[in-house]
Amino acid sequence: MPIFKPGKKNLLSDVRGLLVGNAHDENLKSGVTVIYGEKPFLAGISIMGGAPGTRETDLLAPDKLVQLVDAIVLSGGSSFGLDAASGVTDELKKKNRGFPTSIMPIPIVPCAILYDLNNGGKKNWVANPYRNLGVKALSNASKTFEIGTCGAGYGATTSNLKGGLGSTSVHLEDGCIVSALVAVSSVGSAVIGEGRHFWAAPFELDGEYGNLGMPKEYDSSLAGWNSTKSFEKDSTTIGVVATNVVLDKAQAQRVATAAHDGIARSIYPSHTPFDGDLLFAISTQEKKLKDPTFDTLKIGHAAAQCVARAIARAVYSAKPLGGDTLPCWSK
């Protein structure tokens, strides 16, 4: 199996050609993250949670016409957050981006949302705020970006701690790059019991989330999950895994499915009926596979590791805000 080494920035944008932009509203306690391609990129999706919220994801199926997308939007706000993609789509129209038609190019902007409506923010808006947040996030798109309490993870929560936005990457020995960006707002917990040790501890690289390792002992029968407390919230963990390796849509879907192992390794429990857990897999189509079967396995395996690490980084990097309903890991 491949030897994992973090990328230069340890961010999704270590895959060349991908930019990430974040925007948030402090009073709303919510935000939006946009993944934007300098060129259109191929994308697939795998949905394993029981309560997803999406826009334009059916077209990512292998048998659908559209092959490339222009951007992906991750948003807070539950179904209200889907409007963030409208703002991004309007802005990309100005750039003449999109699927060619006889009248004009149509920007292709799949979107997924998480639930953060009960995090203490003011949700009594008159006009939906997410369209403008989408526009702002796109305008902020860059090769470098913040993680933790920002973007789609600005108001995210887990069962016992604040969630957030996390990102990681790996460079493999043969020049393949794999990265992940995850907004963590889960029914389950990213830490073991009431302690500070992350479920994702075995996959940590270079002390990126505290280097605590696993606890010496814990009650595996309970695994530290307070079900009553957890079910007070609806939730969802959403994200993107990316690679520079050439994939078709079926292979991208398979990589997205494999990457869900990273959610299961880092959040207990995951993929519940109350979560909308989903992952996009995208490819910038730069490096050809040498072995389409084994290399797809390798990319999926690396993607799962990146997702697990990104989830822990999201919680580890969260910062306290006034009116928070849950503490931060760092507090």
N, C-alpha and C positions, 0 to 999 in steps of 0.2 A: 504494500500500500504506500501512498505518497508520504513524503516527509513534509510536515507543515511548518512554514515560516511566515510570520506576519508580513503583510505588504508594507510599503514605505510609510503610508499614512494610516494603515490599519482601518481603512474606511471603504465604503462601497465604491468610491471614485478611484480606487486603485486600479479598477478596470478602466482602461483608457477610453475616453469618449463619453463617459457618464458624469453628469453634474447633479448635485443635490441642493435644493433650496428649502429653507424652513421659514415659517411665519407663525406668529401666535397673537392672541389677544389676551392681555393680562386679566381684564375683568371677566371675560368669558371663561378663562382657564381652559383654553382649548387651542388647537392649532392644526396646521397643514404641512405636509412634506411633499415635495414634488421631485421625482426622479426624471431628469430630462436628458435626452440623447443629443449630442452634437450632430449625430446622424440618426435616422430611424433605426430601431433595434427590434430583434425578434423577441417574442415573449410567449410564455405559457403560464398556466396557473393550476394550483391544486388547492381545493377547499376541503378541510377536514373538520371544521367546527360545525356545530348544529345551528348557529344563528348568524350567518354571514350577511353583510350588506355590500353590494357591489354595483358597478355600472360598467357596461361594455366589456364584460369578461367572457360572454358566450363566444365572441368572435376569436378568442384565443385558442379555441379547440382546434385540434389538428386538421379537421375536415372543413374548416371555415375559410372563406376567400382571403381575407386580409392576412398578410404575412408579417407586416412590420407595424410597430406603434411608435408614436412620437414622444410620449411621456406617460408616466404612471403617477397617480395621486394617492397618497395615504392621508386620511383625515380623521380627526375627532368629530364629535357631534352626532354620532349615530346617523340615521338616514338624512338628517339635515346636512351633514358633511359631504354628501354626494354632490352638492352644488359647487363644491370647490373645483370639480372637474370642468364645470361650465366656464368658470373664469379662466382656467388654463386653456381650454379649447378656443375661447375667443381670442386670447393673446396669441396663440399659435397660428390662428387664421391670419393675423396681421403679418406673421413671418412667412406666409405662403407655405406652411408645412401641412402635410397630410396625404391621405390616400387620394390618388388622382381620379377625378370624375370629369364629365363633359362640361361642367359649369365651373367648378373650383375644387382645389384640394380640400379634403375633409380631415382635420386633425383627429387622430385616433388616440384617445386618452382614457384607458381603463382606470377605474378608481375602486378603492376599498375603504371602509370606514370602521372605526372602533367606537365603543360606548364610553363616554366620559361625562354624561349629563348630571351625575350626582356627586361631583368632586368639589363642590363648594363655590364654583364659579356662578356668575350671573347669566342666566339663560333666558331672561325675559326680553329678548330682542324683538323688534318690530319687523325689520327686514333681515332675511337670512344673511349672516355675516361671512359665511364660508366661501362664497364666490370671490369676494375681495381678498380673503386670506389666500385663496388659490393663486390669484394674480400676483400677490406680494411674494409668495413662496417661489413662484417661477422666476420673478425678477431677481431673487436672491440666489439663484442656482449657481453653484461654484464647485470647484474641485475640492475645496476644503469646507467643512461645516461643523457645527457643534453637535454634540450628543447629550443625552440626559434629558433635562427639562426643557424641551424645545420641539418645534414642529408638531407632528402628529402625536408625539409623546408628551406634550406640554401638560396635559391634564390627566394623563393615564394613571391608573392604579392597579395594584395586584390585590390579593386577598388580605395582606397584612402590611404592605409597604407601598410607597409611591412607585409607579412604573416610569417609563420614559422611552426615549429613542436611543437605540444602540447600533453600532456598526463595527464590523471587523472584516479582515481579508486574510488570504493566504496566497503566497507564491509557491507553486509546486516546482519540482526539480526540472521538468521539461518545458518550463516557460508558461504553463497554464496559470491563469489567475482566477481565483474565485473569491467573491466577497458577499457580504450580507448587510442589510439595513432592516431593523425590526422595531416597530412601535409596540410596546408591551403594556397591555391593559387586560389582565387575565383574572379569571375566577380563581385559579390556583396560585401557588406561591413559588417564587424563584429561589427562596432560601429554605433550608432544612429546619423545621420546627420554628421556634421563636429566636433562633440564633442568627448568626451573620454568615454562615457558610452557605455558599451557592451550590445548588444541585449541579451546576455546570462546572464545578471546580476541577474535575479531571481533564477538562479540555482547555484550561486557561493557558495562554501563551504570554510570556514576559511580564507577569504580574499585572495584567490589564484590568483585573477587578479584585485587587487586594492581596492575592497570593496566600489566601488562608488555607487552601486545601480542603479536604473533607474532615469533618469532626471525628474524633477518636471513636465515638459511639453515639448512636441515636436509636430511637424506637422506630424500627422499620415498619411495624404494624400500623402505626398512626401516620408516620412520615410528616408529622408536624402540621397537618392540614385541618383547620377548623372549618368544617363544612357549613355550620350555621352562619358563621361570620361571612364566609365567601359568598353564599347565596343571597346576601343582601344586595349584591350588585350584579348587573349584566356587564359583560366584558368582551374582550376580543384581542388577540395578538395577530397583527398583520405585518407583512414585510416583503422584501425583495431579495432574491439571491441573483448574483450576476457572474458572468464569466466572459472571457475573451475568446473562448473556444466556439467554433462553428457548430451550431445545433439546428435541427429542424424543430417544428412545433411539437411533434410527438416526443422528441428527446427532451425538449424544454419542460414539457409536462411531467416527464419522468423525473427530471432533476428536481422540480418543485415538490413532487411527492416525496422523494427521498429526503429533501431538506426538512420536511416536517419531523423527521427523527430528532432534529435539533430542538424543536419545541418540546417534544416528549422527554428529552434528556435534561431540560433546564427549567420546566414548570410542572409542578405537581398539584393537582392533576391537570391534564391538558386535553384539548379536543372535546370538551364537554358539550352537552346540549345547549348551554348558556353562552358559550364562546362562539365567535364567528371566525375561528382560526383559519387563515389562508396565507399562502405564499405565492408570489409571482416568481418566475425564473426568466431571466433575460440574457440575451447573448449579443455581443457587439460584432460577432461573426468575423474575427480576425485570424484565429489560429485553427487550422484544420485538424480534426481528429486523426490519429494514426490507426486506432482500433475503435470503430464506432460503438462496439458493445462494451469492452472493458473501460474505455475512456469515459463513457457516459456514467458507468458505475463510479469511477474515480471522482468525477466532477460532483455527482450527487452526494458522495460520502463527504467530500470537502465542504460542500454547501451546508450539510447538516451540522458539521463542526462549527462553521462560521455562525450559523443561526444560534446555536447554543451559547456561544461566546457573546454574540451581540445582545442576547437577552440579558445575560448577567451584567454586561457593560451598561445596558440601559438603566437597570435598577441601581447599580453601583454609582452611576453618574448623576442620578436625580438630585435636584436641589430643593430646599424647602421654600415655600411661598406662604404668604399670609392667607389664613383661612383654610389651610390644608386639612383634609379629613383623615389623612394617614401620615405617619412619619416617613422620613427618608432613611435609606440604608446608612447613609453617611452621618446621620444625626446622632 
